Amino acid sequence: MSLPSRVQLIDVGPRDGLQNEKQPVPAAVKIELVHRLQAAGLTEIEVTSFVSPKWVPQMADNAEVMGGIQRQAGVRYSVLTPNLQGFEAALKTRPDEIVVFGAASEAFSHKNINCSIAESIERFAPVVQAALAAGIAVRGAMSCTVGCPYEGDVAPERVAYLAGLMKQIGVQRVDVADTIGVGTPLRVQKAIEATLQHFDVDHVCGHFHDTYGQALSNTLAALQMGVRNFQSSVAGLGGCPYAKGATGNVSTEDVVYMLHGMGIATGIDLDKLVDAGAFISDFLGRKPNSNVAKAILNKRAG
Amino acid sequence: MSLPSRVQLIDVGPRDGLQNEKQPVPAAVKIELVHRLQAAGLTEIEVTSFVSPKWVPQMADNAEVMGGIQRQAGVRYSVLTPNLQGFEAALKTRPDEIVVFGAASEAFSHKNINCSIAESIERFAPVVQAALAAGIAVRGAMSCTVGCPYEGDVAPERVAYLAGLMKQIGVQRVDVADTIGVGTPLRVQKAIEATLQHFDVDHVCGHFHDTYGQALSNTLAALQMGVRNFQSSVAGLGGCPYAKGATGNVSTEDVVYMLHGMGIATGIDLDKLVDAGAFISDFLGRKPNSNVAKAILNKRAG
């Protein structure tokens, strides 16, 4: 087993997580969550989304949140930008990275954003161009790289196709997302392998959902391929609103516990991270959706 | 990655699981659970324990349960036997395998069974001898092989020591159990490596708890060492009554899902297994403690 000695985690809780809450979370709470994440040692945080509040009212406070964060040196704050209009609005808030997105499944692309994969990427081209011209990094989120709620299994060739399109328009690094959490280690490795046709391994992030409890074994399988960037969500916030039953971003706590147990550095203080997760979970009136957080909170309760 | 093409699962739910229920479960329900497990394709089932009902009232119906099972050819029914008296009682019920046990942690051994590791194994010697003389297989459950609730980290040397003692008294195969679920892949591999000093890999079973969400990544790490026997508990029944907060046998459903997703055969019908887990969970008045069972039941609910 050849494993990285250090892993970079991107916490997507404030955006991917809180976007899925029925009741919008106040900007002040989101800002506090970001502050707690960076205090815990997170150096990449997906903060918000510049989409129409008509579609995603949960992120209507995007500018307020970005403006309210006391930025910490060395931390990268990223935002989702679905189109040029969103990008222009995002630009004013000085994100370090923007995120564009596409699905490896045609059916998902059509149902989710009402166009083909190729069309979706074409629409993102000017956004990517504008971001790069403004000196802002660009990440591409590739959803449904293993399975699709409408199509079932997704072939690695479709992942390679999407990764190729992302590369063509100038995307600098990509997320290999198992959006509905159906992946298992060998299938996830095939999706990553397909992505490596177009991106260096250091420009690949694993994004695994825990719907079927597979996120950590998939993370281990990806680590064994040399992947060292992963996305996760504090307290396991969020999921996929488009796929019924497909809740379950893997919790950052569970990922950090495994990595530290394997001697892999993350720069994250697990106790402070559990505190951050407890803070937002308390606000939402539920327990953290994280085995590690629950075990540690139980232990603390003595 | 060199992986086995077939894995043998031992469901410990009826014993290790139901032993931890405050309210004893009626014998008829236990028998029905065993019937449903074998109907789902399980070929090894840990049925009950022949311990004093004073200590474990949940298993007081051991003979009734063993007597009530309609046995299926090719299925191995195992029972726990802590001493000769228990073994004599068990013998009348014709188990295929008995289970003796020991801890890799001295502190745990003292707190749990009030004697040293060496003493505990010495006491088991006549039980093992009697079982082998009667043509009954013998398995040794090794607890706390990674961490101990009283001692913290457990060194691989302690695992090797326990495995050696087990081998000496005639135990044929052993479980490497992470009783409190604190293990991560590399540490679990070290515990297995230590065990392999005394047992062939085909005589090693992985038994991982999911307390910190690590059971499946640990399973993957063990598979990669060639281990192909694993214990798990339908619906994630049970845990460890001796370690606070240490609930969490990994669910058989989650393990089966991962294995099948990797193309590894188990002979188990996942849908029927989910039914078996739903049956006992319904009886207990709660949801299965299994990501896969929840996801599949959600999906069925449409």
Interface residues (C-beta under 8 A of the other chain):
Chain A: M1 G181 V182 G183 T184 P185 L186 R187 D210 T211 Y212 G213 Q214 L216 S217 T219 L220 A221 Q224 K244 G245 G248 S251 D254 Y257 M258 H260 G261 M262 G263 S290 N291 V292 A295 N298 K299
Chain B: M1 G181 V182 G183 T184 P185 L186 R187 D210 T211 Y212 G213 Q214 L216 S217 T219 L220 A221 Q224 K244 G245 G248 S251 D254 Y257 M258 H260 G261 M262 G263 S290 N291 V292 A295 N298 K299
